[in-house]
Amino acid sequence: MLNLLLTTTNGAVHAEYYLTLFNLVYSVGALAAGVVGAIAWYNSKRPVGWEDRARPSFIPAIKTMSEDA
């Protein structure tokens, strides 16, 4: 009971908790940005020198309206 009281009133514990949450959100966001960027890169028009490269098997193919017509 005393340990619970000390952790709820101690500002340093709250600061460490929020710092951990911030780092978790920051890391997940960076990972998501990398995954979305990789999918967009492999599904976009290739820049010069990359035209003949094949899409990796783990990247999903995204159909655009111009490909449907």
KEDRENSE-306025 format. One record per residue (C-alpha): residue in three letters; x, y negated, z negated; residue number from 1. Coordinates in steps of 0.2 Angstrom, whole numbers, plus 2048, in hexadecimal, padded with zeros to 3 digits. Layout:
BEGIN
[pt ALA,[X,Y,Z],NUM]
...
//
This chain:
BEGIN
[pt MET,[800,800,800],1]
[pt LEU,[80E,7F4,7FC],2]
[pt ASN,[817,7F8,80C],3]
[pt LEU,[807,7F3,816],4]
[pt LEU,[806,7E3,80C],5]
[pt LEU,[818,7DF,810],6]
[pt THR,[817,7E2,822],7]
[pt THR,[807,7D8,825],8]
[pt THR,[80E,7C9,81B],9]
[pt ASN,[820,7CA,822],10]
[pt GLY,[822,7BE,831],11]
[pt ALA,[832,7C7,837],12]
[pt VAL,[828,7D7,83A],13]
[pt HIS,[81B,7CE,844],14]
[pt ALA,[829,7C5,84F],15]
[pt GLU,[831,7D6,852],16]
[pt TYR,[820,7DE,857],17]
[pt TYR,[81C,7D0,863],18]
[pt LEU,[82E,7D0,86A],19]
[pt THR,[82B,7E3,86E],20]
[pt LEU,[81A,7E0,876],21]
[pt PHE,[822,7D2,881],22]
[pt ASN,[830,7DD,886],23]
[pt LEU,[824,7EB,88A],24]
[pt VAL,[819,7E0,895],25]
[pt TYR,[828,7D8,89D],26]
[pt SER,[82F,7E9,8A2],27]
[pt VAL,[81E,7F0,8A8],28]
[pt GLY,[81B,7E1,8B3],29]
[pt ALA,[82D,7E2,8BA],30]
[pt LEU,[82A,7F4,8BE],31]
[pt ALA,[819,7F1,8C6],32]
[pt ALA,[820,7E3,8D0],33]
[pt GLY,[82E,7EE,8D7],34]
[pt VAL,[822,7FC,8DB],35]
[pt VAL,[816,7F0,8E4],36]
[pt GLY,[824,7E8,8ED],37]
[pt ALA,[82B,7F9,8F3],38]
[pt ILE,[81A,7FE,8FA],39]
[pt ALA,[818,7ED,903],40]
[pt TRP,[82A,7EE,90A],41]
[pt TYR,[828,7FF,911],42]
[pt ASN,[817,7FB,918],43]
[pt SER,[81C,7EB,920],44]
[pt LYS,[823,7E7,931],45]
[pt ARG,[835,7EB,930],46]
[pt PRO,[843,7DE,931],47]
[pt VAL,[851,7DF,93E],48]
[pt GLY,[85B,7EF,93C],49]
[pt TRP,[84D,7F8,932],50]
[pt GLU,[841,7FC,940],51]
[pt ASP,[846,80E,942],52]
[pt ARG,[845,812,930],53]
[pt ALA,[838,81E,92A],54]
[pt ARG,[82D,81B,91B],55]
[pt PRO,[831,826,90C],56]
[pt SER,[824,833,908],57]
[pt PHE,[820,82C,8F7],58]
[pt ILE,[81B,81B,8FE],59]
[pt PRO,[808,81C,903],60]
[pt ALA,[803,816,915],61]
[pt ILE,[7F8,806,914],62]
[pt LYS,[7ED,804,924],63]
[pt THR,[7EA,7F2,929],64]
[pt MET,[7DB,7EB,933],65]
[pt SER,[7E7,7EA,943],66]
[pt GLU,[7EB,7FC,942],67]
[pt ASP,[7D9,801,941],68]
[pt ALA,[7D4,7F9,951],69]
//
